[in-house]
Amino acid sequence: MMAKGEENFDVILKGLPQEKVDGWKSEIKQDENGEDVFEAYGKISDNEIHDYKHDADQWTLNYMKVTHLPVSDTKVQALMKEAYLMMNSMLYKTIDNFKGANYEFLKGTNEGGRKDKVVVDIYETYQKGMAKHYFDAMDYFAETTLKDNEDYYVKLT
């Protein structure tokens, strides 16, 4: 499952500098939860990973066009909803007994993501300043959209 997870990680990050991807994989492997990360990615089928890659690439291109806007802007928040749905869908496939990305889960994921060198570097490789904008925008989404609509959103995939 680990090898399959590494392959899927490569698929998701295809197009980024290979030396960076190799470095990120090395850092993940050294992390205490690294095996879990690759095992989760390994649960995604070949067809699904290519669909996720296509959707993620399209989303990223669209998001890079709005990072100059305030995180509260409707265009930014529409993309946050898309990102949330992609993440929720992927987590349902990769985490056993997952019950949906509720408010607390999303806030915790964002907090962890802000501190994760690999996650931040991936966003920053796409566009300088993208990581902070993304996490600020996702926190705004959590506070203004998800918090009072958890029951609806956690079931969406």
C-alpha positions in Angstrom: 0.0 0.0 0.0 2.9 2.3 0.7 4.4 2.0 -2.8 1.0 2.5 -4.4 0.6 5.6 -2.1 3.9 7.0 -3.3 2.9 6.5 -6.9 -0.4 8.3 -6.4 1.4 11.1 -4.6 3.6 11.4 -7.7 0.5 11.5 -9.9 -1.0 14.3 -7.9 2.2 16.4 -8.0 3.1 15.7 -11.6 4.3 18.9 -13.3 6.0 20.3 -10.2 9.9 20.1 -10.1 10.8 16.4 -9.5 13.6 17.3 -7.0 11.0 19.1 -4.9 8.6 16.2 -5.1 11.4 13.8 -4.1 12.3 16.1 -1.1 8.7 16.3 0.0 8.3 12.5 -0.1 11.5 12.2 1.9 10.2 14.6 4.5 6.9 12.8 4.7 8.6 9.4 5.2 10.6 10.9 8.1 7.5 12.2 9.8 5.9 10.0 12.5 2.6 9.9 10.5 4.4 9.5 7.1 3.4 5.9 6.6 -0.3 6.8 7.2 -0.1 9.5 4.6 1.2 7.1 1.9 -1.2 4.3 3.0 -4.1 6.7 2.6 -3.0 7.7 -0.9 -2.6 4.0 -1.7 -6.3 3.5 -1.2 -7.2 5.6 -4.3 -7.7 3.7 -7.5 -5.7 4.5 -10.7 -8.8 6.0 -12.3 -9.7 8.0 -9.3 -6.2 9.4 -8.8 -6.2 10.7 -12.4 -9.6 12.3 -11.9 -8.4 13.9 -8.7 -5.3 15.2 -10.5 -7.4 16.7 -13.3 -9.8 18.4 -10.8 -7.0 19.6 -8.6 -5.0 21.0 -11.5 -8.1 22.9 -12.8 -8.9 24.1 -9.3 -5.3 25.3 -8.8 -5.3 27.2 -12.1 -8.5 28.9 -11.2 -7.4 29.7 -7.6 -4.1 31.3 -8.8 -6.2 33.8 -10.7 -8.0 35.0 -7.5 -5.3 35.1 -4.8 -5.1 38.9 -5.2 -8.7 39.2 -4.0 -9.8 39.3 -0.4 -10.5 35.9 1.1 -14.1 37.0 1.6 -14.7 37.6 -2.1 -17.4 35.4 -3.6 -15.1 34.0 -6.3 -12.6 32.9 -3.6 -15.3 31.4 -1.5 -16.8 29.5 -4.4 -13.3 28.0 -4.9 -13.1 27.2 -1.2 -16.3 25.3 -1.4 -14.9 23.3 -4.4 -11.7 22.6 -2.4 -13.7 21.5 0.6 -15.7 19.1 -1.6 -12.6 17.6 -3.2 -11.0 17.2 0.2 -14.1 15.7 1.8 -14.5 13.3 -1.1 -10.9 12.2 -1.0 -11.0 11.7 2.8 -14.1 9.5 2.6 -12.1 7.2 0.3 -8.9 7.2 2.3 -9.9 7.2 6.0 -11.7 4.3 7.4 -15.0 5.2 9.1 -14.7 8.9 8.1 -17.8 10.9 9.0 -17.1 14.0 7.0 -14.9 17.1 7.4 -16.9 19.0 10.1 -16.0 22.5 11.4 -13.6 21.3 14.1 -11.9 18.9 11.7 -11.4 21.6 9.0 -10.1 24.1 11.5 -7.6 21.5 12.9 -6.6 20.5 9.4 -6.0 24.2 8.5 -4.0 24.8 11.6 -1.8 21.7 10.9 -1.4 22.7 7.3 -0.2 26.1 8.1 2.6 24.5 10.2 3.4 21.7 7.8 6.5 22.7 5.8 5.7 20.3 2.9 2.1 21.5 2.6 3.1 25.1 2.6 6.0 24.5 0.2 3.6 22.8 -2.3 1.3 25.8 -2.3 4.2 28.2 -2.5 5.7 26.3 -5.4 2.5 27.0 -7.4 2.4 30.6 -6.4 4.2 32.8 -3.8 1.7 33.7 -1.1 -0.8 31.1 -2.1 -0.4 29.0 1.2 -1.4 31.9 3.5 -4.2 33.0 1.2 -5.6 29.5 0.9 -5.6 28.8 4.7 -7.0 32.2 5.5 -9.7 31.7 2.8 -10.5 28.1 4.1 -10.7 29.4 7.7 -13.2 32.1 6.4 -15.2 29.3 4.7 -15.2 27.3 7.9 -16.5 30.3 9.9 -19.0 31.7 7.5 -20.3 28.6 5.6 -19.4 25.3 7.2 -19.9 26.2 10.9 -23.7 26.6 10.7 -24.2 24.0 7.9 -22.1 21.1 9.1 -24.9 18.5 8.7 -25.3 19.4 5.1 -21.7 19.8 4.1 -20.1 16.8 5.8 -22.2 14.4 3.6 -21.1 16.0 0.4 -18.5 14.3 -1.8 
